[in-house]
Structure formats: structure tokens, C-alpha cells
Amino acid sequence: MKILRLSALVLTALLLQTVAFAQGQPRKDLLTFEEFESKLKAAGKDAQILDARLPEEYTQNHLEGAVSFNIANKADFEKESAKLNKNKPVFIYSIANGRSGVLAKDLRNEGFKDVTEIPGGLSKWIGLGKPVISTVGKGLNREEYTASLKSDKLVLVDFGSRYCGSCKKLAPTIDSIKNEQASTVKVIKIEAYENKNLVKELGVVSLPTLVLYKNNEIIWKKTGGASKKEIEKVLAGQTL
């Protein structure tokens, strides 16, 4: 019975941890962004920067000096990690801190002494206007974005990415609201990594981020996703 109780506690802890990631809650084991920048700068040429996302994500946008490190199986992981120096600092990122957290744990288990994640991931890096090597265009400019907000309806903007797990989880809710409240709400979806300048200007540093406008003014903003009930409550309060 004790073993069963212990297993239940472990499973509960893992579930809570997963929910925390999905809701975009900050992890206490991460450096501040300023601390991370200082550490990366101090590492200089010794920095080993790993992109834990899919290869196509890496191709679109990645940090200068980063290598694609999306590993499918243990054999590939052992092969690729063997190319790294366990005594030099390793810096890892993904969209937020999901995939980077998994890779960081695996590397530490393999004996890497100094492994650091970008706090907030690439979302925060791009949202703060930090440089990336990119193959995608600049996307919408501020004027084009502002023009798209003009409407006699409420305007709900969903900043996300097709590669973001939390964004994909939120998508059916946004689609449902778009269909059910078309007469009073205009829904706009923005692919964040194809609109880097815009997310920088608007200060979008986490995905997904929802922003609600009324008469071109922001009246509500939520990062890390939201339930349909929560969004509907906000919308109802503005359409009374």
C-alpha cells in the first residue's frame, strides 16, 4: 500500500509540473534573463548553444552560433552529445522551457557540468528584440497591425505559433469563439515567429498571449492560455 501511495504522489507531482508548464508559469530553477545574458556573454567562444526545437523551427529563426539539437532517440542523443565538451558551458532553448528543460535534464544526467536554459525561451528572446538568424520576413509592421484592429466589434488577437504546444491546445477554444461570436467579436491570429518586429514592439514575450481590444484600446491581456469560460466572461462584460 505504501508503494501505491508513493506512486500516486509521484504521478500527482508530475501532473502538476506538466500543468505548470502548459500554463506558462515561471520555474524557480531558472536564471533571470539579465543573469542569463551576462553568463552567455562571459562564456564567449566556449558557449555551446543548443536549439531543442524541430529542425524546421531552427531554420526559420535561431540564435547566432546555435546548433540544431532535436534528438529523436537515445542512440542519436549519445552520438550528438559526444560531440560536445562536458566541461564547457551549455546553453539551451526551445519556444518556452518545455523541450529545453527535458534536454537540460538529459545532459546533466550524462555528466555535463554547466547547463543553462534561456529563461522564457525563444519567445522571450525575440519578444525582447534580441537578435536571431532568420529566414522569414519581417511580417506585419505596426501600422498594418493597427489597421487590422479597426472594427465596430471587439477584437481578440491570439499571438501564438503552430509549433507551440500550449498554443495548439488553445486553438480550438479560439476557433469556437470566432464561430460562435462572429457578430460581436473579430478574431485575429498572429504567427509570432513570422512577425518578430511586431511582437517586439508590442512586448509579447510569452506564447500564447491573448489581447482584447475595444475601439483600438487594450482592455484585457492574458499570457499562457485561458479557458473558454474565462474568455467568454471577459467578452460578455464588454458587450453588455
C-alpha positions as CSV (number, residue, x, y, z in Angstrom):
1,M,0.0,0.0,0.0
2,K,2.8,2.4,0.8
3,I,4.4,1.8,-2.6
4,L,1.0,2.5,-4.2
5,R,0.6,5.7,-2.2
6,L,4.1,6.8,-3.2
7,S,3.4,6.1,-6.8
8,A,0.3,8.2,-6.7
9,L,2.1,11.1,-5.1
10,V,4.8,10.9,-7.8
11,L,2.2,10.9,-10.6
12,T,0.4,13.8,-9.0
13,A,3.6,15.8,-8.8
14,L,4.4,15.1,-12.4
15,L,0.9,16.1,-13.4
16,L,1.1,19.4,-11.5
17,Q,4.5,20.1,-13.1
18,T,3.0,19.5,-16.6
19,V,0.1,21.8,-15.9
20,A,2.5,24.5,-14.7
21,F,4.5,24.3,-17.9
22,A,1.3,24.4,-20.0
23,Q,0.1,27.5,-18.2
24,G,3.4,29.2,-18.7
25,Q,4.2,29.5,-15.0
26,P,7.8,30.5,-14.3
27,R,10.2,27.9,-13.0
28,K,12.1,28.8,-9.9
29,D,15.3,27.0,-11.0
30,L,15.9,29.3,-14.0
31,L,18.1,32.4,-14.0
32,T,16.7,35.8,-14.6
33,F,17.0,37.0,-18.2
34,E,19.7,39.5,-17.2
35,E,21.7,36.8,-15.4
36,F,21.4,34.6,-18.4
37,E,22.7,37.3,-20.8
38,S,25.6,38.0,-18.5
39,K,26.5,34.3,-18.3
40,L,26.2,33.8,-22.1
41,K,28.4,36.9,-22.7
42,A,31.0,35.7,-20.2
43,A,31.2,32.3,-21.8
44,G,32.3,33.8,-25.1
45,K,33.6,31.3,-27.6
46,D,33.3,28.5,-25.1
47,A,29.5,28.7,-25.2
48,Q,27.8,25.6,-26.7
49,I,24.3,26.8,-27.7
50,L,21.7,24.1,-28.5
51,D,18.3,24.6,-30.1
52,A,16.0,21.9,-28.8
53,R,13.2,22.6,-31.3
54,L,12.4,20.9,-34.6
55,P,14.9,21.4,-37.5
56,E,12.3,23.5,-39.4
57,E,11.9,25.8,-36.5
58,Y,15.6,26.1,-36.2
59,T,15.8,27.0,-39.9
60,Q,13.3,29.8,-39.6
61,N,14.8,31.5,-36.5
62,H,17.7,30.6,-34.3
63,L,20.4,32.2,-32.1
64,E,23.7,33.0,-33.7
65,G,26.1,30.2,-33.1
66,A,23.4,27.7,-32.1
67,V,23.2,24.2,-33.5
68,S,20.0,22.2,-34.1
69,F,19.8,19.6,-31.3
70,N,16.4,17.9,-31.7
71,I,17.1,14.3,-30.8
72,A,14.6,11.5,-31.6
73,N,16.1,8.6,-29.8
74,K,18.8,7.6,-27.2
75,A,21.3,6.4,-29.8
76,D,21.2,9.8,-31.6
77,F,21.4,11.6,-28.3
78,E,24.5,9.7,-27.3
79,K,26.1,10.3,-30.7
80,E,25.4,14.1,-30.8
81,S,26.1,14.8,-27.1
82,A,29.5,13.1,-27.6
83,K,30.5,15.9,-29.9
84,L,30.1,18.4,-27.0
85,N,32.5,19.3,-24.3
86,K,31.2,18.3,-20.9
87,N,33.5,20.8,-19.2
88,K,32.3,23.9,-21.2
89,P,29.0,25.7,-20.6
90,V,25.9,24.6,-22.5
91,F,23.0,27.0,-23.2
92,I,19.7,25.5,-24.3
93,Y,16.5,27.0,-25.6
94,S,13.1,26.0,-27.1
95,I,9.9,28.0,-27.5
96,A,9.5,28.4,-23.8
97,N,11.1,26.0,-21.3
98,G,9.5,22.7,-22.1
99,R,11.7,20.9,-24.6
100,S,14.8,22.8,-23.3
101,G,14.0,21.5,-19.8
102,V,14.0,17.9,-20.9
103,L,17.2,18.3,-22.8
104,A,18.9,20.1,-20.0
105,K,18.0,17.2,-17.6
106,D,19.3,14.6,-20.0
107,L,22.6,16.4,-20.4
108,R,23.1,16.8,-16.7
109,N,22.4,13.1,-16.3
110,E,25.2,12.5,-18.8
111,G,27.7,14.4,-16.7
112,F,27.5,17.9,-18.2
113,K,28.6,20.2,-15.5
114,D,27.2,23.6,-16.6
115,V,23.8,23.6,-18.4
116,T,21.7,26.7,-18.6
117,E,18.3,27.4,-20.2
118,I,17.2,30.7,-21.7
119,P,14.5,31.8,-19.2
120,G,11.3,32.2,-21.1
121,G,12.9,30.5,-24.2
122,L,13.0,31.9,-27.7
123,S,9.6,33.6,-27.2
124,K,11.1,36.0,-24.6
125,W,14.4,36.3,-26.5
126,I,12.5,37.5,-29.7
127,G,9.9,39.5,-27.7
128,L,12.7,41.5,-26.1
129,G,14.2,42.3,-29.5
130,K,17.3,40.1,-29.2
131,P,19.0,39.2,-32.5
132,V,18.3,35.9,-34.3
133,I,19.4,34.4,-37.6
134,S,16.2,34.3,-39.6
135,T,14.9,33.1,-43.0
136,V,11.4,34.5,-42.6
137,G,10.4,38.0,-43.4
138,K,9.6,40.9,-41.0
139,G,5.9,40.3,-41.2
140,L,3.3,42.9,-40.3
141,N,4.5,46.3,-39.3
142,R,2.9,48.3,-36.5
143,E,0.8,50.4,-38.9
144,E,-0.6,47.3,-40.7
145,Y,-1.4,45.7,-37.4
146,T,-3.1,48.8,-36.1
147,A,-5.2,49.0,-39.3
148,S,-6.3,45.4,-38.8
149,L,-7.8,46.3,-35.4
150,K,-10.3,48.8,-36.8
151,S,-13.7,47.3,-36.2
152,D,-17.0,48.1,-34.6
153,K,-16.6,44.8,-32.8
154,L,-14.4,43.7,-30.0
155,V,-11.1,42.4,-31.5
156,L,-9.4,39.4,-29.9
157,V,-5.8,38.8,-31.0
158,D,-4.1,35.5,-30.5
159,F,-0.3,35.6,-30.6
160,G,1.0,32.0,-30.9
161,S,2.9,29.5,-33.0
162,R,2.0,26.4,-34.8
163,Y,4.9,24.7,-33.0
164,C,3.8,25.7,-29.5
165,G,2.0,23.0,-27.6
166,S,0.1,25.4,-25.4
167,C,-0.9,27.4,-28.5
168,K,-2.3,24.3,-30.2
169,K,-4.2,23.4,-27.1
170,L,-5.8,26.9,-27.1
171,A,-6.6,26.9,-30.8
172,P,-10.0,25.0,-30.6
173,T,-11.2,27.5,-28.0
174,I,-10.3,30.5,-30.1
175,D,-11.8,28.9,-33.2
176,S,-15.0,28.2,-31.3
177,I,-15.3,31.8,-30.1
178,K,-14.6,33.0,-33.6
179,N,-17.5,31.0,-34.9
180,E,-20.0,31.4,-32.1
181,Q,-19.5,35.2,-31.5
182,A,-18.8,36.3,-35.1
183,S,-21.4,39.1,-34.8
184,T,-19.7,40.8,-31.8
185,V,-16.0,39.6,-31.9
186,K,-13.4,39.8,-34.6
187,V,-10.6,37.2,-34.1
188,I,-7.1,37.7,-35.4
189,K,-4.3,35.1,-35.2
190,I,-0.7,36.2,-35.4
191,E,2.1,33.7,-36.0
192,A,4.7,35.2,-33.7
193,Y,7.9,34.0,-35.3
194,E,6.8,35.3,-38.7
195,N,6.2,38.7,-37.1
196,K,9.3,39.3,-35.0
197,N,9.3,43.1,-35.2
198,L,5.7,43.3,-34.2
199,V,6.0,41.1,-31.1
200,K,9.0,43.1,-30.1
201,E,7.1,46.4,-30.4
202,L,4.1,45.0,-28.6
203,G,6.1,43.4,-25.8
204,V,4.8,39.9,-26.4
205,V,7.4,37.7,-24.6
206,S,5.4,34.5,-24.0
207,L,3.2,32.3,-26.1
208,P,0.3,32.1,-26.3
209,T,-0.7,35.6,-25.5
210,L,-4.3,36.9,-25.9
211,V,-5.0,40.6,-26.3
212,L,-8.5,42.0,-26.4
213,Y,-9.1,45.4,-28.0
214,K,-12.1,47.7,-27.9
215,N,-12.0,50.8,-30.1
216,N,-8.3,50.2,-30.7
217,E,-7.6,50.2,-26.9
218,I,-6.3,47.2,-25.0
219,I,-8.9,46.2,-22.4
220,W,-7.6,42.7,-21.4
221,K,-4.4,40.7,-21.9
222,K,-3.6,37.2,-20.8
223,T,-0.4,35.1,-21.3
224,G,-0.1,31.4,-21.1
225,G,-3.5,30.5,-22.4
226,A,-7.0,30.8,-20.9
227,S,-10.2,28.7,-20.6
228,K,-13.1,29.3,-22.8
229,K,-15.2,30.2,-19.8
230,E,-12.7,32.8,-18.8
231,I,-12.5,34.4,-22.2
232,E,-16.3,34.3,-22.6
233,K,-16.7,36.0,-19.2
234,V,-14.4,38.8,-20.3
235,L,-16.2,39.2,-23.7
236,A,-19.6,39.2,-22.0
237,G,-18.5,42.0,-19.7
238,Q,-17.7,44.2,-22.7
239,T,-20.7,43.5,-24.8
240,L,-23.4,44.3,-22.2
